[in-house]
Amino acid sequence: MKTALLFAISLAGAGVAMPASADNYVKGSYLHNALVQVCSETAADDRLGLHSTLKAYRISKQAAVEKVVCNGQRLMDFARANQAVKVTAMLQRYEDRIKGRVTIQDVAASAAN
């Protein structure tokens, strides 16, 4: 149980730190296998396979769209490059959420004297 909890915490921390790319991980590791499988399912335009892979590895679709990198491209760009129409349609709303985010910056305005 402690190992599973430690793994979950480290996976969450790694996901926040930087985008996930299979090149960054040791071949045969759990995370490397997950990323390779996600990219393979995306390239094959297998919507159901991608859904079950994300579910099996407990990766949310939002996190996959935001953080998974396949061949140096973000997941949605990779799907479009491989003409994965079904996968693109499935993940489009998660990409739209990213575009719709509003950030508020505090801009220090100079005093008009």
C-alpha positions as CSV (number, residue, x, y, z in Angstrom):
1,M,0.0,0.0,0.0
2,K,2.8,2.4,0.8
3,T,4.5,1.7,-2.5
4,A,1.3,2.5,-4.4
5,L,0.8,5.7,-2.5
6,L,4.4,6.7,-3.0
7,F,4.1,6.0,-6.7
8,A,0.9,8.0,-7.0
9,I,2.5,10.9,-5.2
10,S,5.6,10.8,-7.3
11,L,3.6,10.4,-10.6
12,A,1.5,13.5,-9.6
13,G,4.6,15.5,-8.8
14,A,6.3,14.5,-12.0
15,G,3.2,15.4,-14.0
16,V,3.2,18.9,-12.5
17,A,6.9,19.5,-13.0
18,M,7.2,19.1,-16.7
19,P,5.5,17.7,-19.8
20,A,5.8,13.9,-20.0
21,S,7.8,12.5,-22.9
22,A,8.8,8.9,-23.2
23,D,12.4,10.0,-24.2
24,N,12.9,11.2,-20.6
25,Y,12.2,7.8,-18.9
26,V,14.1,4.5,-18.8
27,K,12.8,2.0,-21.3
28,G,10.6,-0.6,-19.7
29,S,9.6,1.6,-16.8
30,Y,5.9,2.0,-15.9
31,L,5.7,5.6,-17.0
32,H,7.7,4.9,-20.3
33,N,5.3,2.1,-21.2
34,A,2.3,4.3,-20.4
35,L,3.5,7.1,-22.6
36,V,4.5,4.8,-25.5
37,Q,1.1,3.1,-25.3
38,V,-0.8,6.5,-25.3
39,C,1.2,7.7,-28.3
40,S,0.7,4.4,-30.2
41,E,-3.0,4.4,-29.6
42,T,-3.2,8.1,-30.7
43,A,-1.2,7.4,-33.9
44,A,-3.4,4.4,-34.7
45,D,-6.5,6.6,-34.3
46,D,-7.9,4.1,-31.8
47,R,-10.3,6.1,-29.6
48,L,-11.5,3.2,-27.5
49,G,-7.9,1.9,-27.0
50,L,-6.7,5.3,-26.0
51,H,-9.6,5.7,-23.5
52,S,-8.9,2.3,-21.9
53,T,-5.1,3.0,-21.8
54,L,-5.7,6.4,-20.1
55,K,-8.1,4.7,-17.7
56,A,-5.7,1.8,-17.0
57,Y,-2.8,4.1,-16.2
58,R,-5.1,6.6,-14.3
59,I,-4.2,9.5,-16.6
60,S,-7.0,12.0,-17.0
61,K,-7.8,13.2,-20.5
62,Q,-7.1,16.8,-19.5
63,A,-3.7,15.8,-18.1
64,A,-2.9,13.9,-21.3
65,V,-3.8,16.8,-23.5
66,E,-1.8,19.3,-21.4
67,K,1.3,17.2,-20.6
68,V,1.9,14.2,-22.9
69,V,4.4,14.8,-25.7
70,C,4.8,12.4,-28.6
71,N,7.7,12.8,-30.9
72,G,8.3,16.3,-29.7
73,Q,4.7,17.4,-30.3
74,R,1.9,17.9,-27.8
75,L,-0.7,15.1,-27.9
76,M,-3.3,17.0,-30.0
77,D,-0.7,18.2,-32.5
78,F,0.6,14.7,-32.8
79,A,-2.9,13.4,-33.4
80,R,-3.6,15.9,-36.1
81,A,-0.2,15.2,-37.7
82,N,-1.1,11.5,-37.9
83,Q,-4.7,12.3,-39.1
84,A,-6.2,10.7,-36.0
85,V,-9.7,12.2,-36.6
86,K,-11.5,10.1,-33.9
87,V,-8.9,10.8,-31.2
88,T,-8.9,14.5,-32.1
89,A,-12.6,14.7,-31.8
90,M,-12.6,12.9,-28.5
91,L,-9.9,15.2,-27.0
92,Q,-11.0,18.5,-28.6
93,R,-13.0,19.7,-25.7
94,Y,-10.1,19.2,-23.3
95,E,-7.9,21.3,-25.6
96,D,-10.6,24.0,-25.7
97,R,-10.5,24.2,-21.9
98,I,-6.8,25.1,-22.1
99,K,-7.5,27.8,-24.7
100,G,-10.3,29.2,-22.6
101,R,-8.3,29.8,-19.5
102,V,-7.9,33.3,-18.4
103,T,-5.0,34.5,-16.4
104,I,-4.9,37.7,-14.4
105,Q,-1.7,39.5,-14.1
106,D,-1.1,42.4,-11.8
107,V,0.3,45.1,-13.9
108,A,1.9,48.0,-12.1
109,A,0.8,51.2,-13.9
110,S,2.9,54.3,-13.6
111,A,1.2,57.1,-11.7
112,A,-0.1,59.8,-14.0
113,N,1.4,63.0,-12.5
